[in-house]
């Protein structure tokens, strides 16, 4: 059995804060699945673990064997890359350009970069290097994941109360809408002109919802009545949405259940966005967007014209909040009140344009426990230890 370790390059991990404060890069959801789940599709019999930031290892420990395959956690597999990884010889390293993508051998040789052979492959799989790559590359990954998850399977029937605009099958004869067991879709409109639509196990699409592909609602996700959703949008497990969304990735267990706009955005887990909250994704003067970068400790140019809200885990926005274009919110933040908050709010902060105060770890734990209990999930001791570590790190950015 292969022993696969998904490793995080420290610089790339830092570029992806605050989303990776609470997870290895390979636990980011892009498309329908997380990066780890994509690799598990290619290596279903392998044992998987992580090599990531030290403080995350209490929850995501590395399992070391005599013979390991180390894979860069920011790379999404495709057929070509998976085949190259599978065919590596002992002590061989695999590169794409100048980036180390994989290595087979001992942990000692990996850490010391003692590679007996270095192979460069001419491939271009999806790689996440910046926060905005998560929504920019979501369309391609969603369509790849759709093919992986639905191949050889039969969809549940679509309710006769729904309307389909566009083809019901693709050029190769596969359905453009796939509904997993237990999902319900009633009186909704689906537009498949630009790709597929995936409705996961026990997901709910309520009446009046209008959804344009590519789109994915993972298990137990819910789209409320009258929602307007543009592709490429992914709702992770147990997410609940309403209002208007455009090219949004919600990793899981987060809510934007009411009216309000969210576009070109990445939302972590256990977030809540209050009724009437809107987040700009385009500057009034149409100029290039700058985004807070944790590694540089400043706002940096992105080359983008569209970028919305980036929100770390366990952060909240009250009703009728407003966010400027390309706002980055850390972990455990509570935003409320009128006016636009600044474009970067550090983790464990609470307040509004009038000012911010620190959120104590004890208070944060109380809030997190109550929210997670609504989904029958307990805040574990490992989670607490991770958040205590983040609390110390976050002081560097206040």
Short mmCIF file of the C-alpha atoms (twelve columns), coordinates in Angstrom:
data_MODEL
# 
_entry.id   MODEL 
# 
loop_
_atom_site.group_PDB 
_atom_site.id 
_atom_site.type_symbol 
_atom_site.label_atom_id 
_atom_site.label_alt_id 
_atom_site.label_comp_id 
_atom_site.label_asym_id 
_atom_site.label_seq_id 
_atom_site.Cartn_x 
_atom_site.Cartn_y 
_atom_site.Cartn_z 
_atom_site.pdbx_PDB_model_num 
ATOM 1   C CA . UNK A 1   0.000   0.000  0.000   1 
ATOM 2   C CA . UNK A 2   1.333   3.435  -0.956  1 
ATOM 3   C CA . UNK A 3   2.006   5.884  1.868   1 
ATOM 4   C CA . UNK A 4   1.227   9.355  0.514   1 
ATOM 5   C CA . UNK A 5   2.119   12.501 2.430   1 
ATOM 6   C CA . UNK A 6   0.680   15.770 1.151   1 
ATOM 7   C CA . UNK A 7   3.240   18.418 2.045   1 
ATOM 8   C CA . UNK A 8   2.951   22.176 2.405   1 
ATOM 9   C CA . UNK A 9   5.715   24.435 1.176   1 
ATOM 10  C CA . UNK A 10  5.956   27.110 3.889   1 
ATOM 11  C CA . UNK A 11  5.965   30.059 1.467   1 
ATOM 12  C CA . UNK A 12  2.975   28.765 -0.480  1 
ATOM 13  C CA . UNK A 13  1.119   27.985 2.748   1 
ATOM 14  C CA . UNK A 14  1.709   31.531 4.007   1 
ATOM 15  C CA . UNK A 15  0.446   32.992 0.711   1 
ATOM 16  C CA . UNK A 16  -2.881  31.221 1.322   1 
ATOM 17  C CA . UNK A 17  -3.579  32.637 4.789   1 
ATOM 18  C CA . UNK A 18  -6.112  33.118 6.348   1 
ATOM 19  C CA . UNK A 19  -7.839  30.144 4.646   1 
ATOM 20  C CA . UNK A 20  -5.051  27.741 5.678   1 
ATOM 21  C CA . UNK A 21  -4.702  28.990 9.248   1 
ATOM 22  C CA . UNK A 22  -6.886  26.021 10.190  1 
ATOM 23  C CA . UNK A 23  -5.991  23.393 7.573   1 
ATOM 24  C CA . UNK A 24  -3.271  22.066 5.278   1 
ATOM 25  C CA . UNK A 25  -3.432  23.330 1.718   1 
ATOM 26  C CA . UNK A 26  -4.699  19.947 0.508   1 
ATOM 27  C CA . UNK A 27  -7.820  20.359 2.642   1 
ATOM 28  C CA . UNK A 28  -8.929  23.352 0.559   1 
ATOM 29  C CA . UNK A 29  -12.055 22.672 -1.456  1 
ATOM 30  C CA . UNK A 30  -11.827 23.666 -5.112  1 
ATOM 31  C CA . UNK A 31  -14.234 22.300 -7.686  1 
ATOM 32  C CA . UNK A 32  -16.370 19.791 -5.796  1 
ATOM 33  C CA . UNK A 33  -13.769 17.932 -3.752  1 
ATOM 34  C CA . UNK A 34  -10.850 18.932 -1.578  1 
ATOM 35  C CA . UNK A 35  -7.398  18.490 -3.083  1 
ATOM 36  C CA . UNK A 36  -6.815  15.471 -0.841  1 
ATOM 37  C CA . UNK A 37  -10.066 13.876 -2.011  1 
ATOM 38  C CA . UNK A 38  -8.971  14.314 -5.623  1 
ATOM 39  C CA . UNK A 39  -5.735  12.443 -4.932  1 
ATOM 40  C CA . UNK A 40  -7.690  9.727  -3.113  1 
ATOM 41  C CA . UNK A 41  -9.692  9.251  -6.291  1 
ATOM 42  C CA . UNK A 42  -6.495  8.307  -8.147  1 
ATOM 43  C CA . UNK A 43  -5.004  6.283  -5.283  1 
ATOM 44  C CA . UNK A 44  -8.009  4.786  -3.472  1 
ATOM 45  C CA . UNK A 45  -5.965  2.137  -1.659  1 
ATOM 46  C CA . UNK A 46  -3.238  4.493  -0.407  1 
ATOM 47  C CA . UNK A 47  -2.803  5.792  3.144   1 
ATOM 48  C CA . UNK A 48  -2.877  9.609  3.243   1 
ATOM 49  C CA . UNK A 49  -1.493  12.065 5.766   1 
ATOM 50  C CA . UNK A 50  -0.061  15.596 5.846   1 
ATOM 51  C CA . UNK A 51  3.176   17.444 6.406   1 
ATOM 52  C CA . UNK A 52  2.116   20.954 7.304   1 
ATOM 53  C CA . UNK A 53  2.640   23.751 9.842   1 
ATOM 54  C CA . UNK A 54  3.837   22.402 13.178  1 
ATOM 55  C CA . UNK A 55  0.843   23.603 15.181  1 
ATOM 56  C CA . UNK A 56  -1.582  21.915 12.763  1 
ATOM 57  C CA . UNK A 57  0.081   18.536 13.243  1 
ATOM 58  C CA . UNK A 58  -2.000  17.858 16.387  1 
ATOM 59  C CA . UNK A 59  -4.964  17.374 14.047  1 
ATOM 60  C CA . UNK A 60  -3.142  16.595 10.791  1 
ATOM 61  C CA . UNK A 61  -0.145  14.397 11.728  1 
ATOM 62  C CA . UNK A 62  2.247   12.911 9.187   1 
ATOM 63  C CA . UNK A 63  2.462   9.122  9.014   1 
ATOM 64  C CA . UNK A 64  6.006   8.177  8.035   1 
ATOM 65  C CA . UNK A 65  6.969   4.855  6.423   1 
ATOM 66  C CA . UNK A 66  10.207  3.497  4.981   1 
ATOM 67  C CA . UNK A 67  8.957   4.270  1.482   1 
ATOM 68  C CA . UNK A 68  6.800   7.399  1.081   1 
ATOM 69  C CA . UNK A 69  5.387   9.476  -1.723  1 
ATOM 70  C CA . UNK A 70  5.500   13.172 -0.893  1 
ATOM 71  C CA . UNK A 71  3.150   15.316 -3.016  1 
ATOM 72  C CA . UNK A 72  2.863   19.112 -2.981  1 
ATOM 73  C CA . UNK A 73  -0.508  19.848 -1.399  1 
ATOM 74  C CA . UNK A 74  -1.250  22.819 -3.654  1 
ATOM 75  C CA . UNK A 75  -1.309  20.667 -6.822  1 
ATOM 76  C CA . UNK A 76  -4.586  19.180 -8.027  1 
ATOM 77  C CA . UNK A 77  -4.064  15.882 -9.828  1 
ATOM 78  C CA . UNK A 78  -4.989  15.104 -13.400 1 
ATOM 79  C CA . UNK A 79  -4.428  11.885 -15.330 1 
ATOM 80  C CA . UNK A 80  -0.971  12.883 -16.522 1 
ATOM 81  C CA . UNK A 81  0.306   13.989 -13.115 1 
ATOM 82  C CA . UNK A 82  -1.185  10.989 -11.300 1 
ATOM 83  C CA . UNK A 83  0.459   8.649  -13.806 1 
ATOM 84  C CA . UNK A 84  3.831   10.367 -13.378 1 
ATOM 85  C CA . UNK A 85  3.570   10.144 -9.583  1 
ATOM 86  C CA . UNK A 86  2.570   6.494  -9.741  1 
ATOM 87  C CA . UNK A 87  5.568   5.668  -11.932 1 
ATOM 88  C CA . UNK A 88  8.281   7.315  -9.808  1 
ATOM 89  C CA . UNK A 89  11.290  5.214  -8.911  1 
ATOM 90  C CA . UNK A 90  12.757  5.125  -5.424  1 
ATOM 91  C CA . UNK A 91  14.548  8.399  -4.535  1 
ATOM 92  C CA . UNK A 92  13.148  10.143 -7.623  1 
ATOM 93  C CA . UNK A 93  11.886  13.725 -7.509  1 
ATOM 94  C CA . UNK A 94  9.288   15.107 -9.885  1 
ATOM 95  C CA . UNK A 95  9.336   18.739 -11.008 1 
ATOM 96  C CA . UNK A 96  7.088   20.989 -13.065 1 
ATOM 97  C CA . UNK A 97  9.302   23.871 -14.101 1 
ATOM 98  C CA . UNK A 98  11.327  24.723 -11.012 1 
ATOM 99  C CA . UNK A 99  8.672   23.544 -8.529  1 
ATOM 100 C CA . UNK A 100 9.036   20.268 -6.659  1 
ATOM 101 C CA . UNK A 101 5.747   18.426 -7.113  1 
ATOM 102 C CA . UNK A 102 6.525   14.968 -5.743  1 
ATOM 103 C CA . UNK A 103 9.247   12.770 -4.292  1 
ATOM 104 C CA . UNK A 104 9.411   9.074  -3.498  1 
ATOM 105 C CA . UNK A 105 11.689  7.950  -0.701  1 
ATOM 106 C CA . UNK A 106 12.483  8.376  2.968   1 
ATOM 107 C CA . UNK A 107 11.474  11.347 5.097   1 
ATOM 108 C CA . UNK A 108 15.157  12.073 5.782   1 
ATOM 109 C CA . UNK A 109 15.985  12.280 2.074   1 
ATOM 110 C CA . UNK A 110 12.944  14.471 1.457   1 
ATOM 111 C CA . UNK A 111 13.882  16.928 4.211   1 
ATOM 112 C CA . UNK A 112 17.510  17.121 3.065   1 
ATOM 113 C CA . UNK A 113 16.503  17.176 -0.629  1 
ATOM 114 C CA . UNK A 114 18.722  14.194 -1.278  1 
ATOM 115 C CA . UNK A 115 17.301  13.141 -4.634  1 
ATOM 116 C CA . UNK A 116 19.020  10.444 -6.674  1 
ATOM 117 C CA . UNK A 117 17.078  11.430 -9.776  1 
ATOM 118 C CA . UNK A 118 15.202  14.577 -10.799 1 
ATOM 119 C CA . UNK A 119 12.600  14.395 -13.550 1 
ATOM 120 C CA . UNK A 120 10.878  17.400 -15.087 1 
ATOM 121 C CA . UNK A 121 7.527   16.753 -16.730 1 
ATOM 122 C CA . UNK A 122 5.798   18.944 -19.280 1 
ATOM 123 C CA . UNK A 123 2.408   19.184 -17.598 1 
ATOM 124 C CA . UNK A 124 0.044   21.925 -16.498 1 
ATOM 125 C CA . UNK A 125 -2.253  20.650 -13.746 1 
ATOM 126 C CA . UNK A 126 -4.201  23.074 -11.581 1 
ATOM 127 C CA . UNK A 127 -2.014  24.583 -8.868  1 
ATOM 128 C CA . UNK A 128 -3.160  26.958 -6.133  1 
ATOM 129 C CA . UNK A 129 -0.553  29.612 -5.422  1 
ATOM 130 C CA . UNK A 130 -2.668  32.615 -4.412  1 
ATOM 131 C CA . UNK A 131 -5.958  32.996 -2.525  1 
ATOM 132 C CA . UNK A 132 -7.778  34.162 -5.622  1 
ATOM 133 C CA . UNK A 133 -6.736  31.030 -7.533  1 
ATOM 134 C CA . UNK A 134 -9.403  29.200 -5.528  1 
ATOM 135 C CA . UNK A 135 -12.231 31.019 -7.291  1 
ATOM 136 C CA . UNK A 136 -10.380 31.738 -10.551 1 
ATOM 137 C CA . UNK A 137 -9.654  28.044 -11.161 1 
ATOM 138 C CA . UNK A 138 -12.887 26.712 -9.696  1 
ATOM 139 C CA . UNK A 139 -14.657 26.279 -13.023 1 
ATOM 140 C CA . UNK A 140 -12.072 23.906 -14.505 1 
ATOM 141 C CA . UNK A 141 -11.763 21.879 -11.306 1 
ATOM 142 C CA . UNK A 142 -15.526 21.676 -10.852 1 
ATOM 143 C CA . UNK A 143 -15.950 20.206 -14.310 1 
ATOM 144 C CA . UNK A 144 -13.107 17.714 -13.772 1 
ATOM 145 C CA . UNK A 145 -14.535 16.644 -10.414 1 
ATOM 146 C CA . UNK A 146 -17.966 16.281 -11.961 1 
ATOM 147 C CA . UNK A 147 -16.626 13.745 -14.440 1 
ATOM 148 C CA . UNK A 148 -14.747 11.885 -11.700 1 
ATOM 149 C CA . UNK A 149 -17.712 11.685 -9.341  1 
ATOM 150 C CA . UNK A 150 -20.403 10.801 -11.871 1 
ATOM 151 C CA . UNK A 151 -18.523 8.384  -14.149 1 
ATOM 152 C CA . UNK A 152 -20.381 5.105  -14.357 1 
ATOM 153 C CA . UNK A 153 -23.099 6.271  -11.978 1 
ATOM 154 C CA . UNK A 154 -26.774 6.995  -12.561 1 
ATOM 155 C CA . UNK A 155 -28.352 10.241 -11.466 1 
ATOM 156 C CA . UNK A 156 -31.552 10.440 -9.490  1 
ATOM 157 C CA . UNK A 157 -34.382 11.894 -11.609 1 
ATOM 158 C CA . UNK A 158 -34.850 15.639 -11.789 1 
ATOM 159 C CA . UNK A 159 -38.274 16.755 -10.584 1 
ATOM 160 C CA . UNK A 160 -40.763 17.658 -13.314 1 
ATOM 161 C CA . UNK A 161 -41.340 20.931 -11.477 1 
ATOM 162 C CA . UNK A 162 -37.845 22.134 -12.485 1 
ATOM 163 C CA . UNK A 163 -36.900 24.004 -15.649 1 
ATOM 164 C CA . UNK A 164 -33.729 23.229 -17.601 1 
ATOM 165 C CA . UNK A 165 -32.232 25.812 -19.943 1 
ATOM 166 C CA . UNK A 166 -29.532 24.368 -22.179 1 
ATOM 167 C CA . UNK A 167 -28.536 20.791 -23.004 1 
ATOM 168 C CA . UNK A 168 -29.469 17.897 -20.735 1 
ATOM 169 C CA . UNK A 169 -26.526 15.842 -22.004 1 
ATOM 170 C CA . UNK A 170 -23.009 16.853 -23.007 1 
ATOM 171 C CA . UNK A 171 -21.315 16.051 -26.321 1 
ATOM 172 C CA . UNK A 172 -20.119 12.659 -25.022 1 
ATOM 173 C CA . UNK A 173 -23.615 11.725 -23.874 1 
ATOM 174 C CA . UNK A 174 -23.134 12.239 -20.126 1 
ATOM 175 C CA . UNK A 175 -25.873 14.115 -18.254 1 
ATOM 176 C CA . UNK A 176 -25.277 17.797 -17.513 1 
ATOM 177 C CA . UNK A 177 -27.210 17.598 -14.231 1 
ATOM 178 C CA . UNK A 178 -26.381 14.926 -11.681 1 
ATOM 179 C CA . UNK A 179 -28.439 14.430 -8.534  1 
ATOM 180 C CA . UNK A 180 -27.162 12.216 -5.741  1 
ATOM 181 C CA . UNK A 181 -29.346 10.042 -3.531  1 
ATOM 182 C CA . UNK A 182 -31.507 11.916 -1.043  1 
ATOM 183 C CA . UNK A 183 -31.226 15.303 -2.761  1 
ATOM 184 C CA . UNK A 184 -34.372 17.305 -3.521  1 
ATOM 185 C CA . UNK A 185 -34.909 19.864 -6.263  1 
ATOM 186 C CA . UNK A 186 -38.294 21.488 -6.709  1 
ATOM 187 C CA . UNK A 187 -39.439 24.316 -9.014  1 
ATOM 188 C CA . UNK A 188 -35.878 25.517 -9.630  1 
ATOM 189 C CA . UNK A 189 -34.331 26.722 -12.906 1 
ATOM 190 C CA . UNK A 190 -31.018 25.222 -14.057 1 
ATOM 191 C CA . UNK A 191 -28.969 26.644 -16.940 1 
ATOM 192 C CA . UNK A 192 -26.456 24.090 -18.267 1 
ATOM 193 C CA . UNK A 193 -25.177 26.146 -21.184 1 
ATOM 194 C CA . UNK A 194 -21.748 26.689 -19.593 1 
ATOM 195 C CA . UNK A 195 -21.206 23.325 -17.924 1 
ATOM 196 C CA . UNK A 196 -22.521 20.745 -15.460 1 
ATOM 197 C CA . UNK A 197 -24.564 21.025 -12.275 1 
ATOM 198 C CA . UNK A 198 -23.907 18.672 -9.352  1 
ATOM 199 C CA . UNK A 199 -26.388 18.233 -6.515  1 
ATOM 200 C CA . UNK A 200 -24.844 16.218 -3.678  1 
ATOM 201 C CA . UNK A 201 -26.309 13.680 -1.282  1 
ATOM 202 C CA . UNK A 202 -29.209 15.080 0.773   1 
ATOM 203 C CA . UNK A 203 -28.758 18.579 -0.678  1 
ATOM 204 C CA . UNK A 204 -31.834 20.788 -1.049  1 
ATOM 205 C CA . UNK A 205 -32.558 23.191 -3.909  1 
ATOM 206 C CA . UNK A 206 -35.693 25.141 -3.001  1 
ATOM 207 C CA . UNK A 207 -38.349 26.540 -5.270  1 
ATOM 208 C CA . UNK A 208 -37.592 29.649 -7.293  1 
ATOM 209 C CA . UNK A 209 -33.824 29.209 -7.193  1 
ATOM 210 C CA . UNK A 210 -32.059 30.104 -10.454 1 
ATOM 211 C CA . UNK A 211 -28.702 28.392 -10.961 1 
ATOM 212 C CA . UNK A 212 -26.251 28.728 -13.826 1 
ATOM 213 C CA . UNK A 213 -23.530 26.147 -14.389 1 
ATOM 214 C CA . UNK A 214 -20.937 25.198 -13.503 1 
ATOM 215 C CA . UNK A 215 -22.297 24.681 -10.012 1 
ATOM 216 C CA . UNK A 216 -21.934 22.209 -7.173  1 
ATOM 217 C CA . UNK A 217 -23.893 21.786 -3.968  1 
ATOM 218 C CA . UNK A 218 -22.100 19.224 -1.803  1 
ATOM 219 C CA . UNK A 219 -23.792 16.925 0.711   1 
ATOM 220 C CA . UNK A 220 -26.482 18.538 2.860   1 
ATOM 221 C CA . UNK A 221 -25.983 21.946 1.228   1 
ATOM 222 C CA . UNK A 222 -29.093 24.088 0.851   1 
ATOM 223 C CA . UNK A 223 -30.089 26.759 -1.668  1 
ATOM 224 C CA . UNK A 224 -32.956 28.853 -0.339  1 
ATOM 225 C CA . UNK A 225 -36.005 30.094 -2.185  1 
ATOM 226 C CA . UNK A 226 -35.406 32.630 -4.935  1 
ATOM 227 C CA . UNK A 227 -31.608 32.470 -4.787  1 
ATOM 228 C CA . UNK A 228 -29.680 33.632 -7.863  1 
ATOM 229 C CA . UNK A 229 -26.427 31.743 -8.378  1 
ATOM 230 C CA . UNK A 230 -23.912 32.206 -11.192 1 
ATOM 231 C CA . UNK A 231 -21.066 29.830 -11.977 1 
ATOM 232 C CA . UNK A 232 -18.532 28.807 -11.097 1 
ATOM 233 C CA . UNK A 233 -19.880 28.404 -7.576  1 
ATOM 234 C CA . UNK A 234 -19.262 25.620 -5.053  1 
ATOM 235 C CA . UNK A 235 -21.187 25.117 -1.822  1 
ATOM 236 C CA . UNK A 236 -19.302 22.827 0.523   1 
ATOM 237 C CA . UNK A 237 -21.020 20.378 2.877   1 
ATOM 238 C CA . UNK A 238 -23.834 21.809 5.018   1 
ATOM 239 C CA . UNK A 239 -23.570 25.306 3.527   1 
ATOM 240 C CA . UNK A 240 -26.783 27.293 3.284   1 
ATOM 241 C CA . UNK A 241 -27.167 30.162 0.816   1 
ATOM 242 C CA . UNK A 242 -29.670 32.699 -0.409  1 
ATOM 243 C CA . UNK A 243 -29.572 35.995 -2.296  1 
ATOM 244 C CA . UNK A 244 -27.072 36.421 -5.131  1 
ATOM 245 C CA . UNK A 245 -23.752 34.598 -5.569  1 
ATOM 246 C CA . UNK A 246 -21.294 34.739 -8.445  1 
ATOM 247 C CA . UNK A 247 -18.150 32.567 -8.611  1 
ATOM 248 C CA . UNK A 248 -18.040 31.790 -4.894  1 
ATOM 249 C CA . UNK A 249 -16.300 28.891 -3.125  1 
ATOM 250 C CA . UNK A 250 -17.624 28.054 0.347   1 
ATOM 251 C CA . UNK A 251 -15.454 25.350 1.912   1 
ATOM 252 C CA . UNK A 252 -18.115 23.973 4.237   1 
ATOM 253 C CA . UNK A 253 -20.515 24.481 7.176   1 
ATOM 254 C CA . UNK A 254 -21.003 28.193 6.427   1 
ATOM 255 C CA . UNK A 255 -24.135 30.245 5.884   1 
ATOM 256 C CA . UNK A 256 -25.118 33.134 3.667   1 
ATOM 257 C CA . UNK A 257 -28.788 32.353 3.944   1 
ATOM 258 C CA . UNK A 258 -30.396 35.679 3.070   1 
ATOM 259 C CA . UNK A 259 -30.464 38.415 0.428   1 
ATOM 260 C CA . UNK A 260 -27.249 40.223 -0.392  1 
ATOM 261 C CA . UNK A 261 -24.459 39.887 -2.964  1 
ATOM 262 C CA . UNK A 262 -21.273 37.852 -2.779  1 
ATOM 263 C CA . UNK A 263 -18.989 37.462 -5.790  1 
ATOM 264 C CA . UNK A 264 -15.483 36.178 -6.629  1 
ATOM 265 C CA . UNK A 265 -15.141 35.100 -3.025  1 
ATOM 266 C CA . UNK A 266 -13.708 32.378 -0.782  1 
ATOM 267 C CA . UNK A 267 -15.471 31.611 2.493   1 
ATOM 268 C CA . UNK A 268 -13.990 29.236 5.063   1 
ATOM 269 C CA . UNK A 269 -15.826 26.916 7.449   1 
ATOM 270 C CA . UNK A 270 -18.243 27.920 10.212  1 
ATOM 271 C CA . UNK A 271 -18.776 31.429 8.856   1 
ATOM 272 C CA . UNK A 272 -22.073 33.315 8.930   1 
ATOM 273 C CA . UNK A 273 -22.969 36.258 6.700   1 
ATOM 274 C CA . UNK A 274 -25.985 38.186 7.947   1 
ATOM 275 C CA . UNK A 275 -29.104 39.269 6.058   1 
ATOM 276 C CA . UNK A 276 -28.631 42.107 3.602   1 
ATOM 277 C CA . UNK A 277 -24.844 41.969 3.671   1 
ATOM 278 C CA . UNK A 278 -23.138 42.911 0.407   1 
ATOM 279 C CA . UNK A 279 -19.507 42.504 -0.633  1 
ATOM 280 C CA . UNK A 280 -18.110 44.449 -3.575  1 
ATOM 281 C CA . UNK A 281 -16.038 42.571 -6.137  1 
ATOM 282 C CA . UNK A 282 -15.282 45.484 -8.489  1 
ATOM 283 C CA . UNK A 283 -13.849 48.927 -7.778  1 
ATOM 284 C CA . UNK A 284 -15.819 51.944 -8.954  1 
ATOM 285 C CA . UNK A 285 -12.905 53.141 -11.071 1 
ATOM 286 C CA . UNK A 286 -12.291 49.645 -12.542 1 
ATOM 287 C CA . UNK A 287 -8.633  49.746 -11.532 1 
ATOM 288 C CA . UNK A 288 -6.447  46.798 -10.575 1 
ATOM 289 C CA . UNK A 289 -7.201  45.231 -7.218  1 
ATOM 290 C CA . UNK A 290 -4.730  45.020 -4.359  1 
ATOM 291 C CA . UNK A 291 -5.210  42.253 -1.782  1 
ATOM 292 C CA . UNK A 292 -3.785  41.860 1.715   1 
ATOM 293 C CA . UNK A 293 -0.913  39.381 1.666   1 
ATOM 294 C CA . UNK A 294 0.185   37.768 4.935   1 
ATOM 295 C CA . UNK A 295 3.607   36.837 3.617   1 
ATOM 296 C CA . UNK A 296 4.402   40.367 2.431   1 
ATOM 297 C CA . UNK A 297 2.543   41.911 5.383   1 
ATOM 298 C CA . UNK A 298 0.998   44.483 3.054   1 
ATOM 299 C CA . UNK A 299 -1.449  44.908 0.190   1 
ATOM 300 C CA . UNK A 300 -0.048  43.610 -3.095  1 
ATOM 301 C CA . UNK A 301 -1.142  43.942 -6.708  1 
ATOM 302 C CA . UNK A 302 -3.124  41.002 -8.105  1 
ATOM 303 C CA . UNK A 303 -3.591  41.874 -11.763 1 
ATOM 304 C CA . UNK A 304 -7.313  41.280 -11.192 1 
ATOM 305 C CA . UNK A 305 -10.296 43.503 -11.815 1 
ATOM 306 C CA . UNK A 306 -12.710 41.265 -9.888  1 
ATOM 307 C CA . UNK A 307 -12.094 40.057 -6.350  1 
ATOM 308 C CA . UNK A 308 -14.539 39.964 -3.471  1 
ATOM 309 C CA . UNK A 309 -14.511 38.778 0.125   1 
ATOM 310 C CA . UNK A 310 -11.932 36.350 1.535   1 
ATOM 311 C CA . UNK A 311 -13.089 35.118 4.959   1 
ATOM 312 C CA . UNK A 312 -11.268 32.775 7.330   1 
ATOM 313 C CA . UNK A 313 -12.951 30.125 9.465   1 
ATOM 314 C CA . UNK A 314 -15.375 31.019 12.268  1 
ATOM 315 C CA . UNK A 315 -15.831 34.629 11.154  1 
ATOM 316 C CA . UNK A 316 -19.165 36.451 11.120  1 
ATOM 317 C CA . UNK A 317 -20.809 39.490 9.559   1 
ATOM 318 C CA . UNK A 318 -23.960 41.020 11.054  1 
ATOM 319 C CA . UNK A 319 -27.018 42.166 9.131   1 
ATOM 320 C CA . UNK A 320 -26.616 44.861 6.478   1 
ATOM 321 C CA . UNK A 321 -22.818 44.839 6.614   1 
ATOM 322 C CA . UNK A 322 -20.853 46.195 3.660   1 
ATOM 323 C CA . UNK A 323 -17.454 45.022 2.479   1 
ATOM 324 C CA . UNK A 324 -15.165 46.890 0.118   1 
ATOM 325 C CA . UNK A 325 -13.662 45.174 -2.907  1 
ATOM 326 C CA . UNK A 326 -11.066 42.531 -1.980  1 
ATOM 327 C CA . UNK A 327 -11.545 42.523 1.778   1 
ATOM 328 C CA . UNK A 328 -9.624  39.898 3.760   1 
ATOM 329 C CA . UNK A 329 -11.091 38.774 7.081   1 
ATOM 330 C CA . UNK A 330 -9.048  36.551 9.397   1 
ATOM 331 C CA . UNK A 331 -10.155 33.737 11.711  1 
ATOM 332 C CA . UNK A 332 -12.643 34.328 14.529  1 
ATOM 333 C CA . UNK A 333 -13.677 37.834 13.447  1 
ATOM 334 C CA . UNK A 334 -17.047 39.439 14.254  1 
ATOM 335 C CA . UNK A 335 -17.974 42.391 12.023  1 
ATOM 336 C CA . UNK A 336 -21.112 44.451 12.670  1 
ATOM 337 C CA . UNK A 337 -22.544 47.929 12.278  1 
ATOM 338 C CA . UNK A 338 -22.878 50.409 9.418   1 
ATOM 339 C CA . UNK A 339 -20.130 51.507 7.073   1 
ATOM 340 C CA . UNK A 340 -17.278 49.731 5.336   1 
ATOM 341 C CA . UNK A 341 -14.731 48.008 7.575   1 
ATOM 342 C CA . UNK A 342 -11.099 48.269 6.533   1 
ATOM 343 C CA . UNK A 343 -9.887  45.959 3.755   1 
ATOM 344 C CA . UNK A 344 -7.999  43.736 6.185   1 
ATOM 345 C CA . UNK A 345 -9.263  42.691 9.610   1 
ATOM 346 C CA . UNK A 346 -6.900  40.578 11.696  1 
ATOM 347 C CA . UNK A 347 -7.980  37.364 13.376  1 
ATOM 348 C CA . UNK A 348 -9.810  37.375 16.722  1 
ATOM 349 C CA . UNK A 349 -11.151 40.914 16.308  1 
ATOM 350 C CA . UNK A 350 -14.624 42.286 16.950  1 
ATOM 351 C CA . UNK A 351 -16.124 45.608 15.967  1 
ATOM 352 C CA . UNK A 352 -16.993 47.991 13.154  1 
ATOM 353 C CA . UNK A 353 -15.716 51.140 11.491  1 
ATOM 354 C CA . UNK A 354 -15.849 52.746 14.921  1 
ATOM 355 C CA . UNK A 355 -13.036 50.479 16.082  1 
ATOM 356 C CA . UNK A 356 -12.056 46.934 16.994  1 
ATOM 357 C CA . UNK A 357 -11.364 45.061 20.199  1 
ATOM 358 C CA . UNK A 358 -9.691  41.713 20.731  1 
ATOM 359 C CA . UNK A 359 -11.819 38.593 21.055  1 
ATOM 360 C CA . UNK A 360 -10.487 36.430 23.871  1 
ATOM 361 C CA . UNK A 361 -9.843  32.754 23.226  1 
ATOM 362 C CA . UNK A 362 -12.423 31.846 25.891  1 
ATOM 363 C CA . UNK A 363 -15.119 33.940 24.223  1 
ATOM 364 C CA . UNK A 364 -14.200 32.537 20.823  1 
ATOM 365 C CA . UNK A 365 -14.518 28.973 22.114  1 
ATOM 366 C CA . UNK A 366 -17.971 29.710 23.544  1 
ATOM 367 C CA . UNK A 367 -19.212 31.057 20.194  1 
ATOM 368 C CA . UNK A 368 -17.620 28.246 18.177  1 
ATOM 369 C CA . UNK A 369 -19.092 25.560 20.444  1 
ATOM 370 C CA . UNK A 370 -22.605 26.977 20.072  1 
ATOM 371 C CA . UNK A 371 -22.389 27.241 16.287  1 
ATOM 372 C CA . UNK A 372 -20.875 23.785 15.789  1 
ATOM 373 C CA . UNK A 373 -23.430 22.203 18.109  1 
ATOM 374 C CA . UNK A 374 -26.125 23.224 15.621  1 
ATOM 375 C CA . UNK A 375 -24.567 20.669 13.246  1 
ATOM 376 C CA . UNK A 376 -23.978 18.070 15.941  1 
ATOM 377 C CA . UNK A 377 -20.209 18.624 15.901  1 
ATOM 378 C CA . UNK A 378 -18.032 19.174 18.962  1 
ATOM 379 C CA . UNK A 379 -15.080 21.551 19.153  1 
ATOM 380 C CA . UNK A 380 -12.287 19.091 19.910  1 
ATOM 381 C CA . UNK A 381 -9.277  19.550 22.159  1 
ATOM 382 C CA . UNK A 382 -7.086  19.449 19.035  1 
ATOM 383 C CA . UNK A 383 -9.149  22.250 17.507  1 
ATOM 384 C CA . UNK A 384 -8.747  24.300 20.678  1 
ATOM 385 C CA . UNK A 385 -4.990  23.835 20.629  1 
ATOM 386 C CA . UNK A 386 -4.866  24.959 16.991  1 
ATOM 387 C CA . UNK A 387 -6.917  28.089 17.666  1 
ATOM 388 C CA . UNK A 388 -4.749  28.953 20.656  1 
ATOM 389 C CA . UNK A 389 -1.718  28.781 18.349  1 
ATOM 390 C CA . UNK A 390 -3.446  30.946 15.737  1 
ATOM 391 C CA . UNK A 391 -4.284  33.460 18.467  1 
ATOM 392 C CA . UNK A 392 -0.578  33.887 19.163  1 
ATOM 393 C CA . UNK A 393 0.336   34.133 15.474  1 
ATOM 394 C CA . UNK A 394 -2.450  36.636 14.780  1 
ATOM 395 C CA . UNK A 395 -0.826  39.174 17.100  1 
ATOM 396 C CA . UNK A 396 1.760   39.717 14.370  1 
ATOM 397 C CA . UNK A 397 -0.905  41.229 12.104  1 
ATOM 398 C CA . UNK A 398 -2.795  43.531 14.489  1 
# 
